[in-house]
Amino acid sequence: MKKVILLCMMLTFGFILKASTYYVSINGVDSANGGSISNPWKTLAYAASRLPEGKGDTIQLGDGLFIETITTRLPIGVHITGNGINKTTVKWGGLSGKDIIQLITNSHVNGNQSLSHFKLDGNNKSAVKGIFSVGRDNIIIHDMYFTACSETGAKIMSDNTNTPAYYVTGFKVYDCTFLNTASPQSSNAWFSGALEFGGHQGADIYNLTINEDAGFGIKFLANGWFKGVMVHDCNITVPEANRIGTTQDYIAVELWNMMDTCKVYNITTNGRLSLENIHSTIAGYTKVYNNRIVTTNRNLSSAIEYDDSNGEIFKNFVIGADKALIIGNASTNSANNKIYNNVFTNVNIPSTFTSSIWVHAINSNQCNENKIYNNVLDANQRGIFLKAITAV
């Protein structure tokens, strides 16, 4: 038994020691014998194509502007790091409609890899996505700058279906900036987000700065499906001049089908927080708190859109919306929530149904047993409007 344990330890430490760092320089050469610090490769795509899966190797990008014409397909377990967002830039220079970096597998695997300390430039919306990951656990993105992609800076999915067969775990993105990486899609049928994700358990998204001139901030895809996800401590600016059509607002955070106490907190934004259990019949226990939503043009139809049960909405500050909080706007159950210690003020857009808190039961018994207390409400028409409610 001792020999078996010793052998396992030797194999384990031997595997760790095999992890290597390979170098890429703007003055390098893409050749089979390259990759060393004295003989670096020239492109990220070539470097990724030379490395095996699972060793934990790192691609170290040097200073300068790297023009990539081929999508980088990153093997499982391979990391990418640069010398900082002000020193290392990877810019798309290939055909339009491609992604810059892909981490895609056909099954659920442990990616166990990180991308950090460089800028991704989609070259005036020529690239579709900066990073596209499917099926990989433990993807960590930090200290990066995303700009000028046509759909999204980063898209991190489970199996990319509307009802996931599994949830990816261990996803973190933090200390990143997204600048104009989202756009209207399919002739304005829907709007993409600077960061898109779906089919996640335990994801942690924080310390992001998002500035969008045409799209949303953080957005679900494939019907969402989130367990215990946290989105917090972000500054998100979305377009504010006009609503999309007559009712749709630009959205800062949009999550669908939440379970296991997802949390959205410490968000500063001028856009809507849209949190809805459209397809899930399970109480999500979602918590929304310490968010600050201020619109200079007072052009939001609703600042917080919430459809879930057994959750809490507290200590939020909203100024300048038609409805500061709307509950029950979808056909799902929105009961047994607590709404307290919020400040909803100057809710004064001209509207027939302007109110600080709007609780709307579309179906019988949908919005019962919600508790609303200790809130400060300043509205030009109604503080609290209850529609088709039998018990609050």
Salt bridges, closest charged atoms under 4 A:
ASP57 OD2 - LYS55 NZ 3.87
ASP99 OD1 - LYS129 NZ 3.26
ASP137 OD1 - HIS108 NE2 2.81
ASP143 OD2 - HIS117 NE2 3.80
ASP143 OD2 - HIS142 ND1 2.63
GLU151 OE2 - LYS155 NZ 3.68
ASP204 OD1 - HIS232 NE2 2.80
ASP233 OD2 - HIS232 ND1 2.63
ASP249 OD1 - ARG243 NE 3.65
ASP249 OD2 - ARG272 NH2 2.75
GLU254 OE1 - LYS219 NZ 2.87
GLU305 OE1 - ARG272 NH1 2.85
GLU312 OE2 - LYS287 NZ 3.70
ASP322 OD2 - LYS323 NZ 3.77
